[in-house]
Amino acid sequence: MNNGAVMNDMGEQVAQIGELADRMLAQVYALLREHHIIPNAVQEQMLTSHVRAMAHRSVTGEPLPEVEASLFDEISADSMALARDVVAAFGNLPEEEAWLLSVHFEVAKDNL
């Protein structure tokens, strides 16, 4: 049995996730350029995948697994602030998303 309404809702959700991810990726990469942070190709691929997953969680409400804050104690305040700005732009994601995202920024800063 094929429920057309469910299929349509899923299609709309997929489109919404894609649009949100594209918009947020543009903001993320503009923010990185503004701060002279240039990820290498592998870092860019991982960051893009992460931001797309964030868009998925933002649209679907899917929660993150529990994350321990102390794992991120060594992340610089600058990287954490950038990550918090991105998470705030999503508007509905928990602080733990910033903790995870900050790792991408911190690692890419080492490329300088």
C-alpha positions as CSV (number, residue, x, y, z in Angstrom):
1,M,0.0,0.0,0.0
2,N,1.3,3.4,-0.9
3,N,0.1,6.4,1.1
4,G,0.6,9.3,-1.3
5,A,0.3,11.9,1.5
6,V,3.2,10.3,3.4
7,M,5.3,10.1,0.3
8,N,4.5,13.8,-0.5
9,D,5.4,14.8,3.1
10,M,8.7,12.9,2.9
11,G,9.5,14.5,-0.5
12,E,8.8,17.9,0.9
13,Q,10.9,17.1,4.0
14,V,13.8,16.0,1.8
15,A,13.6,19.2,-0.3
16,Q,13.4,21.3,2.9
17,I,16.5,19.5,4.3
18,G,18.4,20.1,1.1
19,E,17.5,23.8,0.9
20,L,18.4,24.4,4.5
21,A,21.7,22.5,4.2
22,D,22.6,24.5,1.1
23,R,21.8,27.8,2.7
24,M,23.7,26.9,5.9
25,L,26.7,25.6,4.0
26,A,27.0,28.9,2.2
27,Q,26.9,30.7,5.5
28,V,29.4,28.3,7.1
29,Y,31.9,28.7,4.3
30,A,31.5,32.5,4.2
31,L,32.1,32.6,8.0
32,L,35.2,30.5,7.6
33,R,36.6,32.7,4.8
34,E,35.8,35.8,6.9
35,H,38.0,34.3,9.7
36,H,40.7,33.1,7.3
37,I,40.0,29.5,8.0
38,I,40.5,27.3,5.0
39,P,39.7,23.6,5.3
40,N,41.5,21.1,3.1
41,A,39.5,18.9,0.8
42,V,39.0,16.1,3.3
43,Q,38.0,18.6,6.1
44,E,35.6,20.3,3.7
45,Q,33.9,17.0,2.8
46,M,33.5,16.1,6.5
47,L,32.2,19.5,7.4
48,T,29.7,19.4,4.5
49,S,28.5,16.0,5.6
50,H,28.1,17.3,9.2
51,V,26.2,20.4,8.2
52,R,23.9,18.3,6.1
53,A,23.3,16.0,9.0
54,M,22.5,19.1,11.2
55,A,20.0,20.3,8.6
56,H,18.4,16.8,8.7
57,R,18.1,17.0,12.5
58,S,16.8,20.5,12.4
59,V,14.0,19.6,10.0
60,T,13.1,16.1,11.4
61,G,13.7,16.8,15.1
62,E,15.9,13.7,15.3
63,P,18.0,14.1,18.5
64,L,21.7,13.7,18.9
65,P,23.0,10.9,21.0
66,E,24.2,12.1,24.4
67,V,27.5,14.0,24.2
68,E,29.9,14.7,27.1
69,A,30.8,18.4,27.4
70,S,34.2,17.7,28.9
71,L,35.3,16.1,25.6
72,F,35.4,19.7,24.1
73,D,37.3,21.4,26.9
74,E,40.4,21.9,24.7
75,I,38.4,23.6,21.8
76,S,39.4,27.3,21.5
77,A,36.8,29.9,22.5
78,D,37.0,31.3,18.9
79,S,36.1,27.9,17.3
80,M,33.3,27.4,19.8
81,A,32.0,30.9,19.2
82,L,31.9,30.3,15.4
83,A,30.1,27.0,15.9
84,R,27.6,28.6,18.3
85,D,26.9,31.2,15.6
86,V,26.1,28.5,13.1
87,V,23.9,26.6,15.5
88,A,22.1,29.8,16.4
89,A,21.4,30.4,12.7
90,F,19.6,27.0,12.5
91,G,17.4,28.3,15.3
92,N,16.3,25.0,16.8
93,L,19.4,22.8,17.5
94,P,20.8,22.1,21.0
95,E,24.1,23.4,22.2
96,E,25.7,20.0,21.8
97,E,25.6,20.6,18.0
98,A,28.0,23.5,18.5
99,W,30.4,21.3,20.5
100,L,30.6,18.8,17.7
101,L,30.8,21.4,14.9
102,S,33.5,23.3,16.7
103,V,35.9,20.4,16.2
104,H,35.8,21.0,12.4
105,F,36.7,24.6,12.8
106,E,39.5,23.9,15.3
107,V,41.1,21.3,13.1
108,A,40.8,23.5,10.0
109,K,42.5,26.4,11.9
110,D,45.7,24.3,12.0
111,N,46.0,24.5,8.2
112,L,47.1,28.1,8.5
